[in-house]
Amino acid sequence: MATKNKVGRPSKLAESIEKAKEYLMGGYKTVEDVVPSVAGLACYLGISRSRAYEYAKQNEEFKDTLDDIQTMQERGLINKGLSGEFNATITKLMLANHGYSDKAEIDNKSSDGSMTPKPTTIQLLPVEAKRE
């Protein structure tokens, strides 16, 4: 039985998995990223962001590393945003990508129920026509 030869350039996925973990565990600081990011990882690996997401679809370990990068980024934004190290507006903007928002919900009900609208009752009474 004939063996099938692979055609094309070999994938960088195997070496990228190890380098991605390295980036996550502090390598992002060596390239002067303030917080880890997928874009930073892509630059660190020398690939595009879309390729990084493609690798995540192909390999569960790489996907987990991307998820960990997002988690570390979220944690860094929260801690450094609260401590004042990061600009509040930029922190707020970036945290929106993690599901955070600052929208205010106004509840027009009072806690004791006194402002709750009461149903209006209309009573119809028969009226006799006046005869003159």
C-alpha positions in Angstrom: 0.0 0.0 0.0 1.4 3.4 -1.0 1.9 6.0 1.7 0.6 9.5 1.0 3.1 12.3 1.0 2.0 15.5 2.6 2.2 18.5 0.2 3.0 22.0 1.3 4.8 23.7 4.1 4.5 22.1 7.5 2.3 23.8 10.0 3.8 26.0 12.7 1.1 24.8 15.1 3.2 22.5 17.2 5.9 25.0 17.9 3.3 27.8 18.3 1.6 25.9 21.2 4.7 26.0 23.3 5.5 29.6 22.4 1.9 30.6 23.2 2.2 29.2 26.7 5.5 31.0 27.0 3.8 34.3 26.0 1.0 33.7 28.5 3.4 33.0 31.4 5.2 36.3 31.1 6.6 36.4 27.6 4.2 39.2 26.9 6.2 41.4 29.2 9.4 40.8 27.3 7.8 42.4 24.2 6.5 45.2 26.3 2.8 44.3 26.2 1.1 45.8 29.3 -1.5 43.0 29.3 -1.6 39.8 27.2 -3.7 39.9 24.1 -4.5 37.8 21.0 -3.0 40.5 18.9 0.2 40.5 21.1 0.4 36.7 20.8 0.0 36.9 17.1 3.0 39.3 16.9 5.0 37.2 19.3 4.4 34.1 17.1 4.9 36.0 13.8 1.4 35.0 12.6 -1.8 36.9 11.9 -4.7 37.1 14.4 -6.9 35.1 12.0 -4.2 32.4 11.9 -4.2 32.3 15.7 -8.0 31.8 15.7 -7.6 29.1 13.0 -5.0 27.3 15.2 -7.5 27.5 18.1 -10.1 25.7 15.9 -7.6 23.0 15.1 -6.2 22.4 18.5 -7.9 22.3 21.9 -4.6 23.1 23.8 -4.1 26.3 21.7 -7.7 27.2 22.2 -7.3 26.9 26.0 -4.2 29.1 25.8 -6.2 31.8 23.9 -8.9 31.6 26.6 -6.3 31.9 29.3 -4.9 35.0 27.6 -8.4 36.6 27.6 -8.7 35.7 31.3 -5.3 37.2 32.2 -6.1 40.3 30.2 -9.5 40.7 32.0 -7.8 40.3 35.4 -5.0 42.8 34.5 -7.5 45.4 33.3 -9.6 45.1 36.5 -6.7 45.3 38.9 -4.8 48.0 37.1 -7.9 49.9 36.3 -8.9 49.9 40.0 -5.5 50.8 41.2 -5.3 53.8 38.7 -2.4 52.4 36.7 -4.5 52.3 33.6 -6.6 55.1 32.0 -10.2 54.5 33.2 -11.7 55.2 29.8 -9.5 52.8 28.0 -10.0 50.2 30.7 -13.8 50.6 30.4 -13.6 50.3 26.7 -11.5 47.1 26.8 -13.6 45.5 29.6 -16.6 45.9 27.3 -15.0 43.1 25.2 -15.2 40.9 28.3 -18.9 41.5 28.8 -18.7 44.4 31.3 -20.9 47.5 30.9 -21.9 50.5 32.8 -25.5 51.0 31.7 -27.8 52.1 34.4 -31.2 50.3 34.7 -33.9 52.5 36.2 -36.7 50.6 37.9 -39.8 52.8 38.1 -41.3 50.8 41.0 -41.0 51.8 44.6 -39.7 49.3 47.2 -42.9 49.5 49.3 -45.3 49.3 46.3 -46.8 52.7 47.0 -46.0 54.0 43.5 -47.3 50.9 41.7 -50.0 51.9 39.3 -53.5 50.8 40.5 -56.0 49.6 38.0 -58.6 52.2 37.1 -62.2 51.1 37.5 -64.9 52.7 35.4 -68.4 52.2 36.5 -71.2 52.9 33.9 -74.5 54.0 35.4 -77.7 54.1 33.5 -79.1 57.6 33.1 -82.7 58.4 32.4 -83.3 61.0 29.8 -85.0 64.1 31.1 -88.5 64.7 29.7 -89.7 68.2 29.6 
